[in-house]
Amino acid sequence: MYIYICINPSKPKILEDPENPQLSKDGDIVLGGIFSFHSSWKDRQETFKHKPLPLECTSLNFRDFQFAQAMIFAIEEINNSTDLLPGISLGYKMYDTCGSVARSVRAALALANGNEAVSAPTEEQCTKPAQVQAIIGETSSSPCLAIATVIGPFYIPLISHFATCACLSDKTKYPSFLRTIPSDYYQSRALAQLVKHFGWTWVGAIRSNNDYGNNGMATFTETAQQLGICLEYSVSFFRTDPPDKIRKIIDIIKASTSKVIVAFLSHMDMDVLIHELSKHNLTGYQWVGSESWIFDSQTPLNSSGHEIFTELWETLFTCKFKETESSTGNERECTGHEDLTGVQNGFTDMSLMPIFNNVYKAVYAVAHALHSILGCNKTCQYKGQLDPLTILQHIKTINFKTKEGDEVYFNQNGDPAAKYEIINWQPTENGIVDFVTVGLYDASLPADKQLKLQNKSLVWAQNSKQVPVSVCSEKCPSGTRKVLQKGKPVCCYDCIRCAEGEISKTTDSITCARCQPEFWSNERRDACVKKEAEFLSYEEIMGVLLTATSLFGTCMTVGVAIIFFRHRKSPIVRANNSELSFLLLFSLTLCFLCSLTFIGRPSDWSCMLRHTAFGITFVLCISCVLGKTMVVLMAFRATLPGSNVMKWFGPVQQRLSVLAFTLIQVVICVLWLSISPPFPFKNFKQFKDKIILECALGSALGFWAVLGYIGLLAILCFILAFLARKLPDNFNEAKFITFSMLIFCAVWITFIPAYVSSPGKFSVAVEIFAILASSFGLLICTFIPKCYIILLKPEKNTKKNMMGKGSPKSL
């Protein structure tokens, strides 16, 4: 490297052997080129006792030599053109850096300052004009970082055709750096989207241990995490690392479960890795590569070792080497000096090597800038050395199209438009690997349109037509949710079935969504289905039976009323106020019929009607029974000497008492309906998978007031009837009223716990049963004995028998 010792600020002295370019040509304007014609160098242990020997380069790198040839081709094309820089000849100086960063900086300084040795102080200024107007190169990012740092302050344009590190877009650090290949900022994201497109969420990652690999993989990792992709491992190496480190990477790959490997490697590092992979016979992995090695025609050859190279050579030139076992002796013998001229196959096809075109674009970008600066028309106004800053500023503003129609321009970061071809390696029948374009990535388009792929034309690992699967855990189907495995990345999870009432409609769902209250999850837990609405209907067996019982009670009551009407003048009917008897039968008919309001889908009117009708009809019924009981008591008291009680409880008073008792219940019901009436209610809590359609009470106080008032009258009636049970009479009606009230009270006392504990429609059925049971109790106990006498014992249906005196009988 050059070492400057300035005796004074304007007089430098160079203490190093002069550096000569490997390829050069004179011209009016000279362009510099920095390439790695060799990929490595011999490692030496310096003793620092003697002057270090020059770096000894090894491993000839044909690819960078091809880049240099592309630069020469572009320069010669411009020199032969009459449209671009007419009358101006372009020259070049190209240096070989052997892939060394230090040697790259040395070459850059040689291009910037000249290579003459200065052995004594002179009057020449340290800051003389640069020897070249622009530099094309370097191929890798790390050397470009170093070169751009050194020549940046002098604003000498450095245009790289292959350095993709996103860090080089920082114009505050690298003001003179430009490139004709997109930044890894876009490539890393494109690779992540490509991996996501094929559903690979569990991948391995290998990178070059330099600025290119580390920065590119960092961006890929960040984007991959955003897209839900996990890295099983992420390792780095450099081609000059000890063999043990590379073998450790092989062991990591062997132990991994992922089948896709993302390789952010330089082509030279990839060659080293593939050589080691071939030793261990590691196959079946799907490689996703960056542009650095995916276009390298030598990489697929290196992957098969020396035997495949021999086979390739024999295929190319239709010859056989002596050591080939399959040689029959009839074929032409290979000499190793065969000429590739005229050979047409995938090995010699250069149409799929767009990186060469990047070198071509870089040279033309400089030429267009010079054309503009020199004001070229038919001739150019060239008067000597140009200012590098002026050239740099003009290069940044160029915008032209190549002969192939590619648009060339630079954005504010010195980067071109981010467009990538997606290449698929496809082996052919003759053993050659074709680079087939199967898609395109354009970062300028909307996010959902950036990636376009032709999936049908893809060939996968081991020539498979099926897309490989590389996941830590299989996709969770709909109806399940993901639960992360403890201590593992987010891509490793277990699939847990959604709980009842929850669903997941998509695969790999993180959570299960709870269904709306009126819906419930189906068996597969992937859809919400409407809950079954449950209520006591006329169509079900229980509803039919209760309806039939209600109608039977109604008919039975009507039948009794008909019997009583036909025998209304008989002593047994007239014995205890036939008006109250007919009113009681009417109220019992209403009691039987009101039970029907409890059956069917609840509505606003049915909810208000069922409880109020029930409350009023039962009070009317009990009032009639209470009136009959009081008549019995008063009648026997009237037989006592001096008693005048019957005039105070005659027919008018009996009617008024029934009306008064009933009006009290009507008032309670009106207040209930006015303040907080019953209403239809959907009960979601009682059953998880059903909706119970019921009538909410509205005001519980109103409901229990109605029921309590009925109970109060029933208890009063029971007490009075119980007191009159032993009064002398051949037909003491008080006995039967006592029985009926006993049944009534027993039914409604047992109703309360049964009603509270019964679920859903069964609570309604319990209430109907209580209504029917108490109604039948009143009907049977009060009227059936009389009907028995009227129909079967007519001889007892006489006034004498009704008024006959006998000894009191106990129950």
Secondary structure, DSSP 8 states (H G I E B T S, - for coil): ---B--SBTTB--B-S-----SEEE--SEEEEEEE-SEEEE------SSS------EEEE-HHHHHHHHHHHHHHHHHHT-SSSSTT--EEEEEEE-TT-HHHHHHHHHHHHH-S----S--S--SS---S-SEEEE-SSHHHHHHHHHHHGGGT--EEESS---GGGG-TTT-TTEEESS--HHHHHHHHHHHHHHTT--EEEEEEESSHHHHHHHHHHHHHHHHTT-EEEEEEEE-TTS-HHHHHHHHHHHHH----EEEEE--HHHHHHHHHHHHHTT----EEEE-HHHHT-TTHHHHTTHHHHHHHHHHHHHT-B-TT-TT--S-S-B--S----TT--STTT--TT-HHHHHHHHHHHHHHHHHHHHTT-SSS----S---HHHHHHHHHH-EEE-TT--EEE--TTS----EEEEEEEEE-TTS-EEEEEEEEEETTS-GGGSEEE-GGG---GGG-SS-----SS----TTEEEEE-TTS-TT-EEEEE--TTEE--STT-SS-EE--TTEEE-TTSSSEEE-EEE---SSSHHHHHHHHHHHHHHHHHHHHHHHHHHTTTSHHHHTT-HHHHHHHHHHHHHHHHHGGGGSSS--HHHHHHHHHHHHHHHHHHHHHHHHHHHHHHHHHHHTSTT--GGGGSSHHHHHHHHHHHHHHHHHHHHHHHHHS--EEEEE-SS-SSEEEEEEE-S-HHHHHHHHHHHHHHHHHHHHHHHHTTTS--TT-HHHHHHHHHHHHHHHHHHHHHHHHH--THHHHHHHHHHHHHHHHHHHHHHHHHHHHHHHH-GGG-SHHHHH--------
